[in-house]
Amino acid sequence: MQTSRHVYLIGFMGCGKSFWGKELAQALDLPFFDLDELISELVGKSIPRIFQESGEAGFRLLETRALHLIKDMDQSAIIATGGGTPCFSNHLELMKQNGLVIYLQTEPKLLATRLKQEKENRPLLANVPDEQLETVIRQKLEQRMECYHQADKVLEQHSNHQDMLAELLPICKHWLQDV
């Protein structure tokens, strides 16, 4: 019988899943996993290279494999997912059966500001001109909104200075204690 309970952070790329996930894991003394980094380690390739060689469909298959590896772990952990992770296959259902899913909802303008400098590492945004970035983000968010809002908790983020850890910590402590 599985005794581990995971906390999955979901949301659009650039919302801070990895940043806040590391902070949360440290505060709770739990391991942290970035799903994209795990996928990259599994196949020995960068995410952009995986997209280039296998396309999004190939990447999503690897993502499913990585989620199952995490699901089968004996210890609870904090997991930062990719932006599209919960919206493909039955990933959201798998995460909800296995843990607490928290959506870090972030304003498109803030996401565009954060992502502008790192587009080359984001295959779905790499070829988007800067002046169209916020519009493309809004469109992609609209496509994913129904999925994202099925999370167990939704936390809104309005600025770079907001302390999400102060909001995440009590939710996660309470949930992890209810094992």
CORUR-V691808 format. One record per residue. N is the residue number from 1. RES is the residue in three letters. D_CENTER is the distance of its C-alpha to the mean C-alpha in Angstrom with 2 decimals. Layout:
N:RES:D_CENTER  N:RES:D_CENTER
//
This chain:
1:MET:26.39  2:GLN:22.83  3:THR:22.65  4:SER:19.13  5:ARG:16.65  6:HIS:13.00  7:VAL:10.64  8:TYR:7.14  9:LEU:4.99  10:ILE:3.82  11:GLY:5.50  12:PHE:7.26  13:MET:7.36  14:GLY:9.34  15:CYS:8.49  16:GLY:8.41  17:LYS:5.33  18:SER:7.29  19:PHE:10.50  20:TRP:10.48  21:GLY:9.09  22:LYS:12.09  23:GLU:14.33  24:LEU:13.69  25:ALA:14.28  26:GLN:17.36  27:ALA:18.66  28:LEU:18.44  29:ASP:19.65  30:LEU:17.03  31:PRO:15.48  32:PHE:12.05  33:PHE:10.16  34:ASP:7.77  35:LEU:7.45  36:ASP:8.74  37:GLU:11.38  38:LEU:12.38  39:ILE:12.96  40:SER:14.87  41:GLU:16.90  42:LEU:17.72  43:VAL:19.37  44:GLY:20.40  45:LYS:19.16  46:SER:16.85  47:ILE:14.13  48:PRO:16.57  49:ARG:19.35  50:ILE:17.78  51:PHE:17.32  52:GLN:20.86  53:GLU:22.43  54:SER:20.78  55:GLY:19.27  56:GLU:16.16  57:ALA:17.77  58:GLY:18.24  59:PHE:14.71  60:ARG:13.56  61:LEU:16.24  62:LEU:15.00  63:GLU:11.48  64:THR:13.52  65:ARG:15.60  66:ALA:12.97  67:LEU:11.65  68:HIS:15.38  69:LEU:16.06  70:ILE:13.68  71:LYS:15.20  72:ASP:18.59  73:MET:18.31  74:ASP:20.98  75:GLN:19.32  76:SER:16.68  77:ALA:13.58  78:ILE:10.47  79:ILE:7.35  80:ALA:4.17  81:THR:2.71  82:GLY:4.11  83:GLY:5.20  84:GLY:7.77  85:THR:6.93  86:PRO:8.23  87:CYS:10.98  88:PHE:12.74  89:SER:15.27  90:ASN:15.10  91:HIS:11.54  92:LEU:11.13  93:GLU:14.60  94:LEU:14.07  95:MET:11.31  96:LYS:13.61  97:GLN:16.59  98:ASN:15.27  99:GLY:13.63  100:LEU:12.65  101:VAL:9.74  102:ILE:9.22  103:TYR:8.39  104:LEU:8.73  105:GLN:11.21  106:THR:12.54  107:GLU:15.82  108:PRO:16.05  109:LYS:18.69  110:LEU:16.65  111:LEU:13.81  112:ALA:16.75  113:THR:18.32  114:ARG:15.42  115:LEU:14.78  116:LYS:18.51  117:GLN:19.12  118:GLU:16.50  119:LYS:16.81  120:GLU:18.43  121:ASN:15.32  122:ARG:13.42  123:PRO:15.31  124:LEU:14.85  125:LEU:16.23  126:ALA:18.57  127:ASN:21.68  128:VAL:21.21  129:PRO:23.95  130:ASP:23.06  131:GLU:25.14  132:GLN:23.19  133:LEU:19.65  134:GLU:19.31  135:THR:20.93  136:VAL:18.68  137:ILE:15.54  138:ARG:17.40  139:GLN:18.24  140:LYS:14.83  141:LEU:13.60  142:GLU:16.77  143:GLN:16.08  144:ARG:12.73  145:MET:13.96  146:GLU:15.65  147:CYS:12.73  148:TYR:10.44  149:HIS:13.60  150:GLN:14.05  151:ALA:11.73  152:ASP:14.06  153:LYS:13.74  154:VAL:13.10  155:LEU:13.44  156:GLU:14.79  157:GLN:14.63  158:HIS:17.73  159:SER:18.38  160:ASN:17.53  161:HIS:19.80  162:GLN:18.28  163:ASP:17.78  164:MET:14.62  165:LEU:15.51  166:ALA:18.70  167:GLU:16.99  168:LEU:14.40  169:LEU:17.07  170:PRO:19.63  171:ILE:17.37  172:CYS:15.96  173:LYS:19.48  174:HIS:21.09  175:TRP:18.86  176:LEU:19.15  177:GLN:22.88  178:ASP:23.36  179:VAL:23.19
//
